[in-house]
Amino acid sequence: MSSDSLIKARIYGVLSAGSYQMHKLLCLLDIELSERIDTAAVDVAERPRMLLNPHFVEQYCRRDEHLFLLVLHELYHVILGHTRLFPKLTVAHNIAFDAVINAMLCRQFPGQEFDGFLETQNAWDDFPSRLLRPPPSWRAANGQIIEKDFEGIPDNQQAVLRRLYGNEGNSVTYLEIFELLVSTLGNNGKGKGYILLGDHDPAGKEQAVLANAEVFGIVRRVVEGWPPPPFHIAGRDEGRSAQFYQLTAAERARKEFRIALEAFLRKAGVLGDGRANRRLKIVTDQIEMESVLPEWRDRRVPALTAAWGARPLLYRTTTPSRRPRREPVPVAHVYLDISGSMSAVLPVIAAALRKPHLEGACKVFVFSTVIDEVPPGRLLRAKVRNTFGTDINCVLKHVLDIPQRRRPRRIALVTDGYVGQADAAQVARLKAENIRVHVALAGSDWEKDFKPYAHAIVKLPAGN
């Protein structure tokens, strides 16, 4: 049996593989053993294939369940598009990505048969390696936090680990882990020995997969059939059933990011002196005047003549006057992408939108594969629906369904760019209704999905 067939047979032998459509996925990907990569990577340079390092597989994947986790880990890297989330990746970013994915996998597969894969690669006694594995007693305690595991661990590390593996796992973000790493280890994020899984090269194979629309589309459709993860930090997939989600705001943002975002919102009619939300209209007013010329429409004349015995000297009349006037138009709409891959920049964007939203300068709608409106003044308090996937068609349908008299002429769309293809019929209606779509790309430069209908596309600088 060839190495390709042997590896696939081992993966299919894992009971969980069936529910993750591994057979369908690996029919599309050849599997090759290659020493050119450290652990695993997906490559499309010649043909779609999954590359695995034979020495790593031999040392750390002696059980079929461990090999299954390695393949899933690399697929998560591709699906979540990690190398595109930040303009310049550091070691700290890569540790944060792996920490989240490893916690996702542990929560999805907590059983004892998966024990040892992450635990043997990374020691609990060292930092940051302890972020890349579950606590020592976690699996034996059926996924529960055991306090003795945290004895002697600094509070800031405990806080992140408890959110990765405790009951508050849904609220952790890449940014929080990244900030912990920087504050503890410095900007380089280097520490004692640890192992990162998957492809972490920003100019490497993952970028090629994301750029290959056919392969990436196939992977997305396969992932749509996966069971919903219990750890919602996902994104750039087809989404899951809606969960309640709450935005948080950063205390401060980088000056370059704040200026660029405000310039974009001003151009899209959200910020400014109010002129962008008003249209010029010529109105006709009736001005009252007095004149010595007789005016038969002056109803006072008979009464004044009877009272004074003579006609009045001055007559009142009205004359039309045309003048320009700015009248309010429908309030600008901001559609904010809250899928999982936006988690790193959402706090900064929320901080920038808080004031105009509170003042009524814009309406804010959040979208994943569903739309939800944020009530006025409650940007950081409202619980909104989030499927953690992304689909632009729900946004276009929402805009086009607004009655014409209340529909905005311009909308602002803030996203990382991975929103999928828009329905051709909705794009045609958008153009016919002359609705301008202004797009701000956060943490990405992926413009392809917007080319058919965007009026303007702006790339925002790094926000952290």
C-alpha positions as CSV (number, residue, x, y, z in Angstrom):
1,M,0.0,0.0,0.0
2,S,1.3,3.4,-1.0
3,S,2.1,6.1,1.7
4,D,-0.9,8.1,0.3
5,S,-3.3,5.2,0.7
6,L,-1.9,4.2,4.1
7,I,-2.3,7.7,5.5
8,K,-5.8,8.0,4.2
9,A,-6.7,4.6,5.6
10,R,-5.5,5.6,9.0
11,I,-7.6,8.8,8.9
12,Y,-10.7,7.0,7.7
13,G,-10.2,4.5,10.6
14,V,-11.0,7.3,13.2
15,L,-14.6,7.1,14.1
16,S,-15.0,10.9,14.0
17,A,-13.7,11.2,10.4
18,G,-17.0,10.3,8.9
19,S,-18.9,13.2,10.3
20,Y,-16.1,15.5,9.0
21,Q,-16.5,14.3,5.4
22,M,-12.9,13.3,5.4
23,H,-13.4,10.8,2.5
24,K,-14.9,13.5,0.3
25,L,-12.2,16.0,1.3
26,L,-9.3,13.6,0.8
27,C,-10.6,12.5,-2.6
28,L,-9.8,16.1,-3.6
29,L,-6.4,16.2,-2.0
30,D,-3.5,13.9,-2.6
31,I,-1.5,13.1,0.5
32,E,2.3,13.2,0.2
33,L,5.1,12.8,2.8
34,S,7.6,15.6,2.4
35,E,10.5,16.8,4.5
36,R,10.2,20.3,3.0
37,I,7.6,21.3,5.6
38,D,7.9,21.0,9.4
39,T,4.5,19.4,10.2
40,A,1.7,19.8,7.7
41,A,0.6,22.1,4.9
42,V,-1.9,22.3,2.0
43,D,-0.3,23.0,-1.4
44,V,-1.9,23.8,-4.7
45,A,1.3,24.7,-6.7
46,E,1.0,21.7,-9.0
47,R,-2.2,20.0,-7.8
48,P,-4.2,20.1,-4.6
49,R,-2.4,18.0,-2.0
50,M,-1.8,17.7,1.7
51,L,1.8,17.6,2.7
52,L,2.9,15.8,5.9
53,N,6.4,15.6,7.4
54,P,7.2,11.9,7.8
55,H,9.4,12.3,10.8
56,F,6.8,14.3,12.6
57,V,4.1,11.8,11.8
58,E,6.3,8.9,13.0
59,Q,7.1,10.7,16.3
60,Y,3.8,12.3,17.3
61,C,1.1,10.6,15.3
62,R,1.5,6.9,16.3
63,R,-2.2,6.7,16.9
64,D,-4.7,7.3,14.1
65,E,-6.6,9.8,16.2
66,H,-3.4,11.9,16.4
67,L,-3.0,11.9,12.7
68,F,-6.6,13.0,12.3
69,L,-6.0,15.9,14.6
70,L,-3.0,17.0,12.7
71,V,-4.9,17.1,9.4
72,L,-7.8,18.9,11.0
73,H,-5.4,21.5,12.5
74,E,-4.0,22.3,9.1
75,L,-7.4,22.5,7.5
76,Y,-8.5,25.0,10.2
77,H,-5.5,27.2,9.3
78,V,-6.6,27.3,5.7
79,I,-10.3,27.8,6.5
80,L,-9.7,30.6,8.9
81,G,-7.1,32.3,6.7
82,H,-4.7,33.1,9.5
83,T,-1.8,34.4,7.5
84,R,-4.2,37.2,6.2
85,L,-5.5,38.3,9.5
86,F,-2.5,40.6,10.3
87,P,-0.4,42.5,7.8
88,K,2.8,41.4,9.4
89,L,2.9,38.1,11.3
90,T,5.2,37.5,14.3
91,V,5.9,34.4,16.3
92,A,3.4,35.7,18.9
93,H,0.6,35.8,16.2
94,N,1.4,32.2,15.2
95,I,1.3,31.0,18.8
96,A,-2.1,32.7,19.3
97,F,-3.5,31.1,16.2
98,D,-2.3,27.6,17.3
99,A,-3.5,28.2,20.9
100,V,-7.1,28.8,19.6
101,I,-7.1,26.0,17.1
102,N,-5.7,23.5,19.6
103,A,-8.4,24.5,22.1
104,M,-11.0,24.1,19.5
105,L,-9.8,20.6,18.7
106,C,-9.6,19.6,22.3
107,R,-13.1,20.7,22.9
108,Q,-14.4,18.8,19.8
109,F,-12.4,15.7,20.7
110,P,-12.0,15.5,24.5
111,G,-11.8,11.7,24.7
112,Q,-8.9,9.7,26.1
113,E,-8.1,8.3,22.6
114,F,-6.9,11.8,21.6
115,D,-4.8,12.1,24.8
116,G,-1.1,12.7,24.2
117,F,-1.0,14.4,20.8
118,L,-0.7,18.0,22.0
119,E,0.5,17.1,25.5
120,T,3.7,15.3,24.3
121,Q,4.6,18.2,22.0
122,N,4.4,21.0,24.6
123,A,5.2,21.0,28.3
124,W,2.8,22.4,30.8
125,D,5.7,23.7,33.0
126,D,6.9,26.2,30.4
127,F,5.5,29.3,28.8
128,P,4.2,29.8,26.1
129,S,4.1,26.0,25.5
130,R,1.3,25.6,28.1
131,L,-0.9,27.7,25.9
132,L,-0.7,25.1,23.1
133,R,-2.1,22.2,25.1
134,P,-4.9,21.4,27.6
135,P,-4.2,21.3,31.3
136,P,-2.7,18.0,32.6
137,S,-5.9,16.8,34.4
138,W,-8.3,18.2,31.8
139,R,-9.1,15.1,29.8
140,A,-9.3,12.8,32.8
141,A,-11.7,15.3,34.4
142,N,-14.0,15.2,31.3
143,G,-13.1,18.6,30.1
144,Q,-13.3,20.4,33.4
145,I,-10.8,22.8,35.0
146,I,-8.9,21.3,37.9
147,E,-7.5,23.9,40.2
148,K,-4.3,22.1,41.1
149,D,-3.2,22.3,37.5
150,F,-2.9,26.1,37.9
151,E,-0.8,26.3,41.0
152,G,2.1,28.6,40.5
153,I,0.9,29.9,37.1
154,P,0.7,33.8,36.8
155,D,-2.8,35.2,36.9
156,N,-2.7,36.7,33.4
157,Q,-1.8,33.3,31.9
158,Q,-4.4,31.6,34.0
159,A,-7.1,34.0,32.7
160,V,-6.4,33.1,29.1
161,L,-6.1,29.4,29.8
162,R,-9.3,29.3,31.7
163,R,-11.1,31.0,28.8
164,L,-9.5,28.5,26.3
165,Y,-10.4,25.4,28.3
166,G,-13.0,26.5,30.9
167,N,-16.7,27.4,30.6
168,E,-16.0,30.9,29.2
169,G,-14.2,29.6,26.0
170,N,-16.6,31.4,23.6
171,S,-15.3,34.9,24.6
172,V,-11.6,34.5,24.0
173,T,-9.9,36.3,21.0
174,Y,-6.7,36.0,19.1
175,L,-5.9,39.6,20.2
176,E,-6.1,38.8,23.9
177,I,-3.7,35.9,23.6
178,F,-1.4,38.0,21.4
179,E,-1.3,40.8,24.0
180,L,-0.6,38.2,26.7
181,L,2.4,36.9,24.7
182,V,3.7,40.4,24.0
183,S,3.4,41.5,27.6
184,T,5.1,38.4,28.9
185,L,7.7,37.6,26.2
186,G,8.1,40.9,24.3
187,N,7.2,41.6,20.7
188,N,9.0,38.6,19.3
189,G,7.0,36.2,21.5
190,K,9.9,33.8,21.8
191,G,10.0,31.4,24.8
192,K,11.1,27.9,25.7
193,G,10.7,25.0,23.4
194,Y,7.3,24.5,21.8
195,I,5.9,23.1,18.6
196,L,3.6,24.9,16.2
197,L,1.4,22.8,13.8
198,G,0.5,23.6,10.2
199,D,1.6,26.2,7.7
200,H,2.6,29.6,9.3
201,D,4.4,31.1,6.4
202,P,2.7,34.4,5.3
203,A,4.1,34.0,1.8
204,G,3.6,30.2,1.7
205,K,1.1,27.6,0.8
206,E,-1.9,28.8,2.6
207,Q,-1.9,32.1,0.6
208,A,-1.9,30.0,-2.6
209,V,-4.9,28.0,-1.4
210,L,-6.8,31.2,-0.5
211,A,-6.0,32.7,-3.9
212,N,-7.2,29.6,-5.7
213,A,-11.0,30.2,-5.8
214,E,-11.8,26.7,-7.1
215,V,-9.9,24.8,-4.3
216,F,-10.9,27.3,-1.6
217,G,-14.6,27.0,-2.7
218,I,-14.5,23.2,-2.5
219,V,-13.0,23.3,1.0
220,R,-15.6,25.8,2.1
221,R,-18.4,23.6,0.8
222,V,-17.0,20.5,2.6
223,V,-16.6,22.4,5.8
224,E,-20.3,23.4,5.7
225,G,-21.2,19.8,6.5
226,W,-18.9,19.7,9.6
227,P,-20.6,19.5,13.0
228,P,-20.7,22.9,14.8
229,P,-17.7,23.5,17.0
230,P,-18.2,24.1,20.7
231,F,-15.6,26.8,20.6
232,H,-16.8,29.8,18.5
233,I,-13.7,31.5,17.2
234,A,-14.3,30.3,13.7
235,G,-14.8,32.3,10.5
236,R,-14.4,32.3,6.7
237,D,-16.5,29.2,6.5
238,E,-20.2,28.6,5.6
239,G,-21.3,29.4,9.2
240,R,-23.4,27.6,11.8
241,S,-26.7,28.2,13.5
242,A,-26.9,31.7,15.0
243,Q,-25.4,32.3,18.4
244,F,-25.7,35.4,20.6
245,Y,-22.7,37.6,20.3
246,Q,-21.7,40.9,22.0
247,L,-19.2,43.5,20.6
248,T,-16.4,44.9,22.8
249,A,-14.4,48.1,22.1
250,A,-10.7,48.8,22.4
251,E,-9.6,51.6,24.7
252,R,-7.4,52.9,22.0
253,A,-6.4,52.2,18.4
254,R,-3.3,52.9,16.4
255,K,-3.5,56.5,15.1
256,E,-3.0,55.3,11.5
257,F,-5.9,52.9,11.8
258,R,-8.2,55.4,13.4
259,I,-7.5,58.1,10.9
260,A,-8.0,55.7,7.9
261,L,-11.2,54.4,9.3
262,E,-12.6,57.8,10.0
263,A,-11.7,59.0,6.5
264,F,-13.5,56.0,5.0
265,L,-16.6,56.6,7.1
266,R,-16.6,60.2,6.1
267,K,-16.4,59.4,2.5
268,A,-19.2,56.9,2.9
269,G,-21.4,59.5,4.5
270,V,-21.2,58.3,8.1
271,L,-19.0,61.0,9.7
272,G,-18.7,64.7,8.9
273,D,-20.6,67.9,9.4
274,G,-23.9,66.4,8.5
275,R,-23.9,67.5,4.9
276,A,-23.2,64.0,3.6
277,N,-26.6,62.9,5.1
278,R,-28.5,65.7,3.5
279,R,-29.5,66.3,-0.1
280,L,-29.9,69.7,-1.9
281,K,-33.5,70.4,-2.9
282,I,-35.0,73.6,-4.5
283,V,-38.1,74.6,-2.5
284,T,-40.7,77.3,-3.2
285,D,-41.8,79.5,-0.4
286,Q,-44.5,82.3,-0.4
287,I,-43.1,85.6,0.8
288,E,-45.6,88.2,2.2
289,M,-45.0,91.8,0.9
290,E,-46.7,95.3,1.1
291,S,-47.2,97.5,-1.9
292,V,-49.0,100.7,-3.0
293,L,-50.3,98.8,-6.0
294,P,-53.9,97.6,-5.5
295,E,-54.1,93.9,-4.8
296,W,-57.5,92.3,-5.1
297,R,-56.4,89.2,-3.2
298,D,-55.9,91.3,0.0
299,R,-59.0,90.3,2.0
300,R,-58.5,93.2,4.4
301,V,-59.5,95.9,1.9
302,P,-63.3,95.8,2.2
303,A,-63.2,96.0,6.0
304,L,-60.5,98.8,6.1
305,T,-62.4,100.8,3.4
306,A,-65.7,100.6,5.5
307,A,-63.9,101.6,8.7
308,W,-61.9,104.5,7.3
309,G,-64.1,105.6,4.5
310,A,-61.2,105.3,2.0
311,R,-59.1,102.6,0.5
312,P,-55.8,101.7,2.4
313,L,-52.6,103.2,1.2
314,L,-50.7,99.8,1.4
315,Y,-51.8,96.5,0.1
316,R,-50.6,93.1,1.2
317,T,-49.6,90.5,-1.3
318,T,-47.6,87.2,-1.6
319,T,-45.0,86.3,-4.1
320,P,-43.3,82.9,-4.7
321,S,-39.6,82.6,-3.8
322,R,-37.4,79.7,-4.9
323,R,-34.3,78.8,-2.9
324,P,-32.0,75.8,-2.2
325,R,-32.4,73.8,1.0
326,R,-30.6,70.8,2.4
327,E,-33.1,68.2,3.5
328,P,-32.3,65.0,5.5
329,V,-31.9,61.8,3.7
330,P,-32.1,58.3,5.2
331,V,-29.4,57.8,7.8
332,A,-26.2,56.2,6.6
333,H,-26.0,52.4,7.0
334,V,-22.8,50.6,8.2
335,Y,-22.7,46.8,7.8
336,L,-20.0,45.3,10.0
337,D,-18.7,41.8,9.4
338,I,-18.6,40.0,12.8
339,S,-17.5,36.5,11.5
340,G,-14.8,34.8,13.6
341,S,-11.9,35.9,11.4
342,M,-12.7,39.6,12.2
343,S,-12.2,39.1,16.0
344,A,-8.8,40.7,16.1
345,V,-10.0,44.1,14.6
346,L,-13.6,44.3,15.8
347,P,-12.8,46.0,19.1
348,V,-11.0,48.8,17.3
349,I,-13.7,49.2,14.7
350,A,-16.4,49.2,17.5
351,A,-14.5,52.0,19.3
352,A,-14.5,54.1,16.1
353,L,-18.3,53.5,15.4
354,R,-19.5,54.1,19.0
355,K,-19.8,57.9,18.8
356,P,-21.5,58.3,15.4
357,H,-23.9,55.5,16.3
358,L,-24.7,57.0,19.7
359,E,-25.3,60.4,18.0
360,G,-27.6,58.9,15.4
361,A,-25.3,59.7,12.4
362,C,-25.5,56.1,11.3
363,K,-27.3,52.8,11.7
364,V,-25.1,49.8,12.4
365,F,-26.0,46.4,11.2
366,V,-23.8,43.4,11.9
367,F,-23.6,40.4,9.6
368,S,-22.2,36.9,9.3
369,T,-24.6,34.7,7.3
370,V,-27.5,36.6,8.9
371,I,-28.2,40.3,9.5
372,D,-28.9,41.9,12.9
373,E,-29.5,45.6,13.7
374,V,-27.7,47.1,16.7
375,P,-30.3,49.3,18.6
376,P,-29.3,53.0,18.8
377,G,-26.8,53.7,21.5
378,R,-26.3,50.0,22.4
379,L,-23.3,49.1,20.2
380,L,-21.4,47.5,23.1
381,R,-24.4,46.2,25.1
382,A,-26.7,44.6,22.5
383,K,-26.6,40.8,22.0
384,V,-26.7,40.2,18.3
385,R,-26.9,37.0,16.2
386,N,-23.7,35.6,14.8
387,T,-23.2,32.3,12.8
388,F,-19.5,33.0,12.6
389,G,-19.5,32.4,8.8
390,T,-19.8,35.1,6.1
391,D,-22.2,35.6,3.2
392,I,-22.5,39.0,1.5
393,N,-25.9,38.1,0.0
394,C,-27.7,38.6,3.3
395,V,-26.4,42.2,3.3
396,L,-27.5,43.0,-0.3
397,K,-30.9,41.5,0.3
398,H,-31.3,43.6,3.4
399,V,-30.4,46.8,1.6
400,L,-32.7,46.1,-1.4
401,D,-35.6,45.1,0.9
402,I,-35.7,48.6,2.5
403,P,-38.5,50.7,1.1
404,Q,-37.1,53.2,-1.5
405,R,-38.1,56.3,0.4
406,R,-36.0,55.1,3.4
407,R,-33.2,53.4,1.6
408,P,-29.8,55.0,1.8
409,R,-27.9,56.0,-1.3
410,R,-24.6,54.8,0.2
411,I,-23.7,52.0,2.5
412,A,-20.4,51.3,4.3
413,L,-19.2,47.8,4.5
414,V,-16.4,46.9,6.9
415,T,-15.0,43.4,6.5
416,D,-11.9,41.3,5.9
417,G,-13.0,40.7,2.3
418,Y,-13.9,37.0,2.5
419,V,-17.6,37.3,2.0
420,G,-18.2,35.1,-1.0
421,Q,-19.7,35.8,-4.4
422,A,-22.7,38.1,-4.7
423,D,-25.9,36.9,-6.4
424,A,-25.9,38.3,-10.0
425,A,-29.6,39.4,-9.8
426,Q,-29.0,41.3,-6.5
427,V,-25.9,43.0,-8.0
428,A,-28.0,44.1,-11.1
429,R,-30.7,45.5,-8.8
430,L,-28.0,47.3,-6.7
431,K,-26.7,49.1,-9.8
432,A,-30.2,49.8,-11.1
433,E,-31.1,51.5,-7.8
434,N,-27.9,53.5,-7.9
435,I,-26.8,52.3,-4.4
436,R,-23.1,52.9,-3.8
437,V,-21.2,50.4,-1.8
438,H,-18.1,51.6,0.0
439,V,-15.9,48.8,1.3
440,A,-13.2,49.0,4.0
441,L,-10.9,45.9,4.2
442,A,-9.6,45.2,7.7
443,G,-6.7,42.9,8.1
444,S,-6.7,41.8,4.4
445,D,-6.4,43.0,0.9
446,W,-8.8,40.5,-0.7
447,E,-10.8,42.6,-3.2
448,K,-12.0,39.9,-5.6
449,D,-15.4,39.4,-4.1
450,F,-16.4,43.1,-4.3
451,K,-15.1,43.9,-7.8
452,P,-18.5,43.5,-9.5
453,Y,-20.4,46.1,-7.5
454,A,-18.2,48.1,-5.1
455,H,-18.0,51.9,-5.8
456,A,-14.8,52.3,-3.7
457,I,-12.5,49.9,-1.8
458,V,-10.1,51.1,0.9
459,K,-7.6,48.9,2.7
460,L,-7.2,49.8,6.4
461,P,-3.8,49.6,8.1
462,A,-3.2,47.3,11.0
463,G,-5.3,48.2,14.0
464,N,-3.2,46.7,16.8
